Amino acid sequence: MADSAVSFVLGRLGEFVVKEAGVLKEVGNDVMLLRDKLEWLHTFVQEADQKRRQRGNVYMDVWVQQTRHVALEVEDVLDEFMLRVDLHQGLPTWKKWFKFLTACATQISVRHELYGRIAMIRARLDQIALHRDAYITEHSSSSATRAATPSISTIGGWDDEPEVIGFDEERLFLERLLLEGDKRRSIVLITGESGIGKSTLALMVFDSPVVRRQFKARAAWNLPPCVTEADALYAIYRRLCPSAKAPATVEEIHGALTEHLKERSYLIVLNGTVKLFNWSSVLDALPDNGLGSRVVIINSLEDNEAAPIGLSVHVLIVHHLEEKYSNLLFRHNALGSGDQQHRGESFGSKDLSESEYEKQMEEACKDIFEITNGLPLAIVLLGRLLRRKDFPDHWGVVLKHLKSMKRSNRLEAILALSFDDLPQPLKSCFLYFTMIPQNMNYYVRRLVQLWAAEGFLKPKKGETMEDVGHNYLEELISRGMVRIVGKKQLTSDDQRVSIHQRLNVMARFETQEGSILDIYDNTDVPSSTAVRHLFIEKLSAAAYSHMEDASFPKLRSVSCAFSEYWEKKYGRSAVAGGINTSDRLYHNRSLRHFGRSKLLRVMVFRGLQVKRLPHVIGSLIHLRYLRIESSCLVELPSTIANLINLQTLDIKGTRVEKVARAFWVIPTLRHVCAENLHLPKSVGVLKNIQTLEGMVCAHPWHNNISPLHNMINLRHLQISKLTLDHWGALADAFKQLESLLSLHLAGDGIPFALFTKFTLRRLQNLKLSGRIVMSAQETEERCTLPNLMRLALWFSRVNQGFINKIGKLPCLVELVLSDESYDGEKLVFSRESGFGNLTDLALYNLPLLSEWKIGLESLPKVKRINVAKCTNMRLKLEGEQVLENLREFSVIDMPDSWGVEEGGALNEKIVRFNLNNKD
């Protein structure tokens, strides 16, 4: 952790010198000398930090800790200096004139103070260096440091298809437990060592066609660390009935679940362990309906509290992989899908004959099995690590080091090597996952925005900070340290990622070891005045009251999940007895006490129960990221316009409709996300802004002029209530918005001409809600969206001609037609229609549609089809060779008699779901 802290501060020093050169003057030389000294120390700290993770000596630990503290002190000096500068910039005009008159005296005072503090820091560094020379005599590189050689990898692999290897016996046994045997509801407990592959196995079976056909209701959920039984029941119900009205009490949840499941065979998978969790209470709400229903619980062998008490449980223990499967899994991760290709590109310049190469590879595989003992997590991480090393020389260094470790310490050693091998900027990004609750998924876009706000991302030539962040995330995924949830496109608006629990534990240890992050739950009270990053899960009333009296002068980021957040996201804890009436109001004391933390960069509050934010928020000049998730919030203070460094304002889920006009001239703005926020008639020159979501057109746009004309680098736009007064200006703005990747328009009379002018050439995601208007002349024009990948339509009332036009889009892979988006009785997909690359197709609630015809050689790559609430529709196929690559055909809320005419084998792929609470 020390090398990350020093590296981060070195970057800040460089920026500081460039940005404040006019004020620094003579002090600039001292700052540069300080940076040079830190750079030299950083080279030693990197090695020392690696030795610490490999259980180094106590002298080294003390030296590393002292160096880290000095680096943090340097950051404090820089931030406090910048605070004074930024406060001056944020003053009203008349005060700026007054300050101008006293500027010379002020600058002399500031330089003198800065000079004094830098001199003290340099003296302290000199003293630390003397101590190092006196007490630490070991300077040679250890096997650990030789094994970890950080570098930005040019090797791909982040989008490799995950390979499930070696679970054949466990998979068959689990399928038998689920599909055969007693018709009474039964509990299946999947257990094993952490990292053994329990979740992978369970989800593989959960999504298998045979299981999907067997169970009429299915739900899978990761248990967050701070949930109650009521939370779990509510989450299960919302996954089973996403469109149904949410129950308001625990009794209603019980009743709704019983009613929905009483005549359905169901499968519920719950993954994770929560201390003192009452499994019996959860299982009591899931009826034993005599239809062969199953509940699967996934936990680790160490979790003694996880198993339901007093119930009949079938236990499946997942064991380590056998050697042959270990070798296959390792080769897949170390060599990629093509051994020869990776061998030629990445194994260095040493030429090996085929026989010699295979001989040495077999020896390496034997070492891998000895080191990992067949633990899949260890195999994946080690394989991805060695993928970046020259074979066989560098492989030998790593394997020799690991074989020298005690068997019980080898997994921790692999985790440490994977972390040490990360390039310096990626270490900070990875450790930031500790600010996310364990066992939860996180949205990619929000994560990258947080990295940028914390200063981890630096723009490069031709790449924005967000581009760099996505590259870093791809690298972490390719190393096996972060995993994608669901889809494979990181650019997708709703893409999420997560990390394994063992990696999360390691990251938390690293941050807490360096006194960088304090983590609390609802029973703890944060008290340390030195804390820099504060993360609190399910904050209680008592803990919040203590926080109001506390002071956090060093605080850089705070993330709090109040009880309402868990209630809203996972359940009704308040009505379950977790929160009383007085607790519901305690947040009305607001966040005034955080006004004392002047160095804050990031504020995240989920479930904050307050109608308006305090004016003191505007004094947090360093603030770059502000996210408030609260259904109560209706007003932001006018002082929010003082946040001259703000990059991201995220108020999704709130009722805020307006912000101060001056907010829209903050030049650093990059992302504004809301629910229904009025877009003003005019804004400042927002050349950095990339995201506008949840915007509402409250004013007409005249003379082809709109606020969007001042946002030339916009990438994501979601805007509603568009009318005839807006389309002309929007079309003109599109000429400048060449970077637009995602577009969501809602309004009446959407002109088809918007998409025929070659102005949206980079657009990848398009969602349209409202009637699409196509003139007689435009029926002959083609749709010019060459990079469009995903298209979703609602209430669009398009015809077959429109379908044929979008079928010619070369990159289209996903198409959704929903809620009266198609206006004909017959829908035809033929070879002439196109859709040659389409993989996902969904038809939802198309009441007018009576016939859907799929012709021969059409939809050749479609893998997944979803059909819902198209009760009048019949599907006709031309020939048995249609939809040959189809894997999933989900039929939702359709009559049991619905099927494919002459579908044959296709009918066997149909999986039926009924998400309505009423049959």
N, C-alpha and C positions, 0 to 999 in steps of 0.2 A: 504493500500500500504506500510505503514511503516514496518509492520511485515514481508512482503515479502522481503523488502530491507535488514532488519537486518538479517533475516534467510539466505539470499543469501551470505551476507558478512561473516557470521559465517562459512559457508561451505568453503568459500575462505580462511579464516584464517587457518582452519584445513589443507587444502591442502598446503598452504604456508609453514606452520611449517614443514611438512613432506618433501616437495620438497627441501627447502632451509636450511635444518638443518646444513649443513656444513658451510654456510656463516653466519648464524644467531648467533651461539654460545651463548654468554651471553645475547644477545637481545632476544633469544628465550623465556626466562622466562617472559619477559615483554609482548611479543606477547600472550603467554598463559594466563597471567593475564588479558590482554585486552579482549581476547575471553571469559573468565569466566564472566567478568563484562557485556559483551554484551549478554551472554546467560541469565543472570538474568533479564536484561532489556527487553529481547525479550519476556519473559513470561508476563510481564506487558503490553508491546506494543501490543501484540495480542489482549488482552481484550480492550485496549484503541482504537485500530483501529476499532473493532467491534462497540464500543459505538459511535465513530465518524460517522460511517455509519448509526447509529440509532439516529443521531442528539444529540451528547454528548455536554459537556460544553466547553467553549472557552479555559479554562486552560488546559484541556486534549488535545485539538487540538494543542496548542502551544508546549506542552511537546512532543507529538508524532512527530511533525514537526522537532523539534530540535534533537530528537533521530535519526530520519531518516537522517538528514543532517550529523550527526556524522558518521553513518554507511557508508554513501557514501564517506565521507572523508577517512575512513579506507580503502575502496576499492581503492581510488585514491593512497594512500600511497603504498598499495601492488602492484598495477599495475605499478607505476612509478619505484619501486624497481625492479620488474621483468623485466621491459624494459631495465634497465641497465645490468642486468644479461644476458638477451637474446641477446642484442646487442653484448656483449662480445663473446657469443657462435657463433654468426653469422659472426665473423670477418674472413678475410683470414688468412692462416696459419702463415705467417710471423708476422702479427699483433698480433696473439695470443701469439707468443713467447715473443714479446715485452710486452704485457699485463701481461704475466706470471712473468716477472722480477719485475713488479710493483704491483703484486697482493696483497702483504701483506699490503702495504700502502693504496691500494684501498679498501680492505676489512675493514680496520680500519675506513676509512673515511665513507664508506657506513653504517657500524654498528653504528657509532656515529650519523650520520644524521637520521637513522631509529629510534635509541633510543630517540633522541630529539623529533621527530614528534609523536612517540607513547606516550611519557610522556605528551605532550600537549593534546593529544586526551583523555588520561585517566583523566587528570585534568578537562577537559571539561565535561566528563561523570559524574565525581563526582559532579560538579556544577549543572548539569541537575537533578541528583538524589536529591540533596538538595532542588531544586526548586519544584520538585514533592512532596516531603514530606511537604513543606511549604504551597503549594497552592492547592493541590489535596488531599482531605480527604476521597474521596469515594473509597473504596478498595473492597467492596463486589461485587460478580458477579451479573450482571444484568440478566434479563430474556433473553436478546439477546445473551449473552455469554453462558448461560446454554442451549439455543436452538441450538447453533452451536457448535458441538463437532467434530472437524476434525479427520478423520481417513481414511486410505487407505481401500477402500471397497473391500471385497471379493465377493460381489454380482455381478452377471452377468447383462445382460440386454443391453449391448452396441449393440448387433446384433438383438434385438427384432424387429419383423416386425412392422412397424409403423401402428397404428390403426387410421383410420379416422372415428370419431364418431360424430353424431349429426348434420350433414350437409345435411340431406335428402331433406328438402324443398329447401334449397339454390341450391343444386346440380340439382334438377329437373328444377328449375326456370332458372338456367344458361344454361342447355341443351336446354330448349325451346327457349331462346334468341339466341342460336347459330344455332339451327337446323330448327327452324320454322320461320314464319313471312315473312317479306319483302325480296325479292331477291336482293334488293340493298345492297351495302356494308353498314354495320352499326357498330357503336362503342359501346362497352360494358364496363362500368366503374365499377370495383369491389372495393368497399371502406369499411372502417370500422376501428375500433381501432387497433393500432399496437399490434400484438400478438393474434388477433382474429381468424386467420386461413385463411386469404385471399389467400395466395400463395398455401397453401395446397389444398384448394377447387379448385382453377383454374387449377392446374397441375393434380389433380385427374380427372377432366372433360377432360382436354386436352389429356390425355393418354387413355381415355375410348374407347373401341372398336367402339361404335356408332359414336363418333366424328372422330376417325381415318378414318372410312369408308366414312364419309360425305365430308371431306376436302382433296383435292388432294395435297395441299401444306400446311405445318404447320411449324411454327418456334416459339420458346419461348426463351426469353432472359432477364436476370437481368440487369437493367441499372446501370452501375457503376456511382459513384458520379461526375466524371469529364469527361463527354462525350458531344459531340455536336450532332446536328441533323444528320450531315453527318456520324458520327460514328455509330449511331443507324441504319441508312439505310444500311450502309456497312455490319454491323453485321447481319441484317436480310437477306441480299442477300447471305452472306457466309453460313448461316444455311440452306437456301433454295437450294442453288447450291454449295455444298462444293467442287465439282471437277471442276467447271467452272473457267475460267480465271478471275482474280480479276479486276474490273473496276478501271480506273486510275483517273477519275474526277467525280465530283458530277453529272454532266450531264450524264455521262456513267452509274452511279449507277441508276439514275432515269430511263434511257432508258432500262437498263438490267432488273430492277424490273418490269417495265411495260410490257416488252416483255414476261418475264417468267410467269407473273400472269394473263395476259389478258384473257386467256382461261381456267383458273383453279380457282376453288373455294378454297379460302385460309383462314387460321386462324393464326393470329399473336398475341402472348401474350407478353406484355412488362410489366415487374415488377420493380417498383421503381420510385423514384422521383428525378429529377435534377432541381436545381434552374434555373429559366429563360429558361426552355426548351421549344422550339417551336414545340408543337405537330402538329400544322397545316402544318408545313413544312414536317414533317414525313408522315402524312396521305396523303398529296398531291401526294406523290410518290407511294402510294398503290392504284391501279386503282379500280374504281367502275365498275366492269365488269358484273353486273346483274346476278351473279351466287351464291348469298347468302353468300358472303365472310364476315368475321367478324374480327375486331381488338379489343382485350381485353387489357385494361389498369388497372393495380393494383396499388392502392395507399392508403394512410391513410387518415382518416377524417381530420387530422390536415394539410394536404398538399393542401392548397387552390389553388396552381398554377398548380396542376397536371392535371386538367380536360381540354380537348380541348375546346376552345372558339368558339362559332358560329357554332357548329356542333350538329346534332341530336345524343344524347347519351342516351343509356339505362343504368340506374343505378341499381346496385345490392348492397345493404347494408348488410353486414354480421353482424349478431347480436350475443350476448353472448349465450352460451349454456343453455338450460333448465336444471333443476336440475337433472332429470333422466339421461340425457346425460353427465352431469358433473360428476355424480357418476360413470358411466361406464368408462369414460376416466381416472378418478382418480384411480379406481381400477386396470385398465390395467397398469398404470405406477407405482403405489405403490406396487402392488402385483405380477406383471408379468403375464405371460400367464396362470400360474397355481396357483390359490390362495392357495390351501392346501400345495403345495410344498414350496412356499415362506414363508407361515406362519410357517411351521415346521422348516425351515432352518434359518430364519432371525428375528424372532420376540421375541427373548430372551427366557429365561427359564421359564417364568411365564406361567403355564398351565391354559388354559381357556376352559370351556365347549363350545360345538358348539353354543349353544343358547347365552351364554354370549359373546362369540367372535363376533357373528353376531350383537348382540345388540350394543356393543361398536363400531363396525365398522360402523354401520348406524349412530350413533351419530357423529363419526368422519367425515363421508361424509357430514352430515348437516353443520358441522363447515367449511368444505372445501368449500362448495358452498357459505356460508356466506362470507368467506374471499376472495375468488376469483371472486365472482359474475359471475361465468361461463365463465371466460376468459381462453381460452385453453392454452396459454403460461404459465399462472400462475398455472394452474392445473397440467400441465406436470412437471414443475420444482418442485412444492411442492410435487407431488407424488414421483418423483425420489429422493427427499431429504428424505422424510419419509421412503422410502424403506430401508434406512440405519439406521433407528432408531428402538428401541425396542417398540413393541406395547403391551399395550396401554400407558405405563408410559411416555416414551420420546415423543411420539406423542402429548400427552397432554401438555407438556411443550412448544413445538413449536406452537401448535394451540392457546394456551392461550396467548402467546406473540403476535402473529399476530392479534388476535381479539382485543387486547388492542390498536392497531394502528388505526389512522384515516383511513377511507375507501379509501380516495384518495392516501394514502401513502402505501397501502398494497402490490401492485405489486413491488414497489421499495424495500420494506422490504423483500419480497420473493427472489428478485434478490440478495440482500445483504446477506441473510441467506445462499443461495446456494453458494455464493462465500466464505463466512466465513467458511462453512463446508468443503471446499476443504483442503486436506492435503497441507502443506506448499510448496512443490516443484510444485504442480499443479497450485498454484496461479500465479506464474511467467509464467508458460506455457500458462495459459488462457489469462493473460494480454497481452501476445505477439501478440494476434490476432489484437490488435490495430495497428500493423505495416502492416496490410493488408487492402487494400481499402474496404470500406463498400459495402455490397451487392455483393461480389465476392466470388468465390470458390477458394480454395487453395490446391495444391497437397500435399498429406500426406508426401511423402518422403522429399520434400523440407522443410516442416514445421519442421519435426523432426530433420533434419540437422541443421536448424537455432537454435532450442532449444539447441542442443549439442554445437554449436559454442558459444552461450551466456553463457554456463556453467550451464544450468538448469538441465542437466542430468548427473547422476553419475553411472558408470557401477557397477553392482552387481555381485555376484558370479554366474557364468554360464550365465550372460546376458550382452550384449554390451550396450552402450549408446542408440543405435537405438532400441534395444529390450525394454529398459526402456521407451523410448519415445513413442513407440507404446502402451505400457501398460498404460501410462498416458493418451494418446489420447482415448483409449477405456474407461477409467474411466470417462473422460469428456463427452464422448458420452453417457455413461450409466446414467449420471446425467442429461441428457437433455440439457447441456450447449453448446454442439457442435453437429452438425448433419452431417450424411454421405450424400454425393451427389451421387446418382446412385447405384453402386454395393455395396455389403456388405463386400467384402474381403479387409481389410486394407492393405494386402500385395500385392494387385494388383498394377502394375506399374503406372497406371494412376488414382488411386483412389484419390478423392478430398473430402474436408470437408468445412463447412462454419458455421457461427454463426448467430443467429438472430440479427436483427438491434437493438433491445432493449438491448440485452446483449453487443453488440458492444459499444453502447452509454455508458453503465455503466462502461465497461472496460476502455474506453477512459477517462471518468471522473476520475477514480481511478489513472491512470497513470499521467494525467495532474495535478491532485490535489497534487501529490507528486513531481511535477516538474521533472518527470522522462522522459516524452515523449513530444516532441513538434511536432505538426501536422500543416502543411501548405498546402494551395492550390495555384493555379497559381496567386493569387492576393496578397499573403502574402510574407514577406521577413523575413527569420529566422535571429535573431540577438543575442539571448541570448548566452553568452559565457559559461553558466553553463549547457546547454542542454547536455544530455547523450544519448538520442535516438532521431533521427530526421527522420521524415516521411513526404515526400513532394509528393503530387499528381499533376501530369501534370505540371511540373516545366516550368515556362515561361522564356523567354530570360532575361527580366528585373530582375526577382528574382535571376536567376543564376549569373548575373553580380554582384549583391550585395553579393552573397555568396562567390564570389572569393575574396572579400575584408574582409570577416568575418573570425573570428578565433573561433574554437570550441575545446579548449584544453581538455575538459572532455568527448568528444564524444566517445561513445562505438559502436554505430551502426548507419548507415545511409542507408535509402532506398528512392530512387528517381525514379519517373516515368517521364521521359522526354516526350515531345510531340510525338516523333516518336514511342514510345511504344504504346500509345493510337492509333496512326495512323495505326500501323501495326496490333495491336490486335483487334481493334474495328472499324476502319474506316479511311478515307482519309481526316483528318482534314486539312492537309497542303493545299490540293487543294480546300478545302472548304472555304479558306480565314482565317483559324485559324493561319497559320504560313506563313510568307513570306520567300523569298529566303535568306535574311540575317540571319533569325532565324535558317535556316537549317544548318548554318555553325558555330553558336556560340559555340557549344560544342567542337570545335577544340582547344579551350583554355585548354582543357583536365581537369584533376583532380588534378593538382599540389597543389592547395590550401589545399586539404585534407591531404597532406603530413605533415601539421602542427598539425594534430590530431593524435598524436603518440599512443594513447591508443585504437585506433579503433580495434574492434573484427570482425565486420560484415560490409560488403559493398555490396549493391545491387543497380545496375543501369540498368534500363530498358529503351531502346530507346536512349542510349548514342551515339551521332553522332561523333565518333572519330575513326581514323584508327589504332592508337596504343596508349597504355597506357603509362603514363610517368614513368621514371625510379624511381621516388620518391616513387612509390608504394612499392618498395622493402624495404623501411625503416620502414614500418608499421609492426614491428616485432610481435605485438600482434594479427595480423589479422588471423582469423580462417576460415572465410567464405567470398569468393569473387565470386559474380555472376554478369556477364556483359551480357546483352541481347541487341545485336546491330548487324544489318546486315552490318555495315560499318567496324567493327573491324577485322583487318587482322593480327595483331602482338601483342605479349606480350613481355615486356622487359625482358632481361636476369636476372634482379634483382629480378624477381619473385621467383628465387631459394633461396633468402634470407629469405623468409617467413617461418621460421622454425617451426611455430606453426600452419600452414595452415592445415585445415581439409578438406575443400570443395572448389573446383574450378569448377564453372558452367559457361561454355561459349557456351551453346547451342544457336543456332541461329546466331552465328558469323561465320566468314570465317577464323578463326585461324586454321592453319594446323600443326604448330610446336611450341614446347616450349623448353626452354633451357634444355640440358641434365641433369644439376644439379637439376632441378625441380624434377626429378624422383627418387631422393634419400631422399626427405623430409620424415622423419620417421612418422610424425603425419598424413600424407595424409589418408583420409578415403573415399572420393568421388571425382571422376574426371568425369565430364559430358561435352561432346563436340558434335560438329556436324560431323567433319571429321578430327580428330586429329591423327597424325602419332604416332604409338606406337613404341618406340625405340627397338633396338635389345636387350638391357639389362637395368635393373633397379636396384635400391637398394633393400634392404630387407624391403618390404612394408607390414609388418605383420598386420597393422591396416586397410589397404585399403579394402573397401567393395563394391565399385561401380566403374566400368569402362564402360562408355557409349559413343558411337560415335567414337570408336577407329577404325583406319585403319591400316591394316598390310602392312607396307611399306618395310619390309625386310623379306627374307626367314628365317625359323627357321631350324637349322641343329642339328643333333645328339640328337634329342628329347629334345632340350633345348629351352625354350621360356621365355619371361618376366613374364608370368603367374605363373611360378614355384615359384616365390618369393612373391606371393600374396595368401597365403594359406587360408586367411579368406574372400576371395572374395565371395560376395553374388549376385551381379548383373553384368552381362557381356554382352556388345553389341559390336560386332566386325565385320568388313566387309573386302572384298577383300581377303578372304581366298582362298588359292590354294593348289595344291598337295604338295607344300613345307611346308605346315603348319599342315596338318591333323595329322601326326604322333606325333608331339610335343604336339598338342592340346589334343590328346587322353591320352598322358602320364601326362599332367598337370591335367587332370580331376581326376586322382587318388589322387591328393592332395587337390583339390577344393571340399572338402566334405560339405562345407556350402553353395554351390551355390543354389540360389532359383530361379533366373531368368536368362535366356540365350537367346540371339538373335544372330544367326550366319548368315552371308551373304557371299556366295562364290560359286564356281563351284565344283560339284562332292562331295557333303557332304556325308561322309560315314555313312551308317546306323549302322555300327559297333560301332560308338560313343555311341550309346544308348542301347547297349546290354551287357555291361561289369559291371553292378552293381556299377558304379562309380558316378552316379548322383542321388543318392537315395533321396535327399531332394528337388530336383528340382520341382518347382510348375508351372512356366511359361516358355514355350518354343516357340520361333519364328524362323522359318527357311526360308531363302530366297535363292533359288538356287536348282539345280537338286540334288535329293537324290539318291545315288548309293547303290544298294543292290546286292551283289554277289549271285550266285546260292546257296552257302553254307549257307549264311545268311538268305535265305528265310525260313529256318527251325528254326532260332533262334527267341526268343521272345524279345519284347521291355521291358527293365527293368527300368522303371521310376515309381516306386510305388506311389509317391506323386504328380505326374503331374496332375494339375487341368485345365490348359489352353494350347491349342496347336493351332498355326496358321502357315499355310504354304503358300508360294508364289513361283511360278515357279518351283515347286518341281517335277512335272511329276511322281507322285506316282501311283501305280495300286491298284486294289481291294485287293490284298494280303497284302499290307501295311495298308490299311484301316482296314482289319480284325485284324491285329496285334495291332494297337493302340486301337481298340475297347475293348481289354482285360485289358486296364489300369484301375485299380479299382477306382481311384479318379477323372478321367477326367470328367469335367462338361461343358467345352466350347471347340468347335472345329470350326475352320475357314479354309475353302479351297478356296484359292483366286488366280486369275491370272494364269491360266494354271497349277495349282498345281495338278490337276488330269488328268491322261493321257489316260483314257479309254472312251469308248462311253456309257458304262453302269455302274451305281453305285448302289450297293445293300446294304441296311441295313436290316439284318435279325436277328432273335433271336440268331443265332450262332455267329453273328458279335460282339456281346457284347454291349457296350455303355449303360450299365445298369444305370449309374448315370448322363448321359449327360442331361443338361438342356438347353443349347444354341447351335444352329447349324447354320452356315452361309455358303452359297455357292455363290461366286462372280466370274463373268467373267470366266466361264469354257466353252469355245467355242466348244470343242470336245464332250462334254457330251450331249447325245441325250435322255437318259432314266435314271430316278432316281426312284428306286423301294424301298418302305418301307414295310417290311413284318410284319406279325402278331406277336405281342408281342415284337417287336423291338422298341427301343427309348421310353421306358415306362415313363420316367420322363421329356422328352423334353417339355419346356414351350414356347420357342421362336425360331422361324425359320426365317431367312432372306435369300432371294434369289434375286440376282441382275445380270443382263446382261448374263443370261444363256438362250439365246433366242432360242436355238435349243432343249432345254430339255423339256421332258414330265415327269410328276410325276404320278406314279402309286401306289395305296394303296391296300394292300391285306386285305380286310375286313373292316367293319365299326368301329371296336374297335381300330383301329390304331390311335396313337396320341391323346389319350383320355384326356391327361393333357395339351394339347397345348392351350396357351392363346393368343399368337400373331403370325401371319404369314404375314410378310412384303414382298411384291413383289416390287422390285425397278427396274425401267428402263426396263420393260418387256412389250411385246405386250398386249394390252387390252384383247385380245382373250385368253391369257394364263390362264389356270386353271388346276384343278386336275381332272383327269379322274375318274369318278364315286366317286368324293369326297364328294358329298352330303353336310352335315353340315360343313365340313371343308372349302368348298368354301366360306361359309358365314363369316369365320374368316379372309379371305384374305383382307389385306389393301394394296392398290396400291399407289406407289409413283413414280414420275418421276423427278429425280434430274438433268437430262440434260436440258440445256437451249433450246434444240431443241427436238421437239416431234418425 
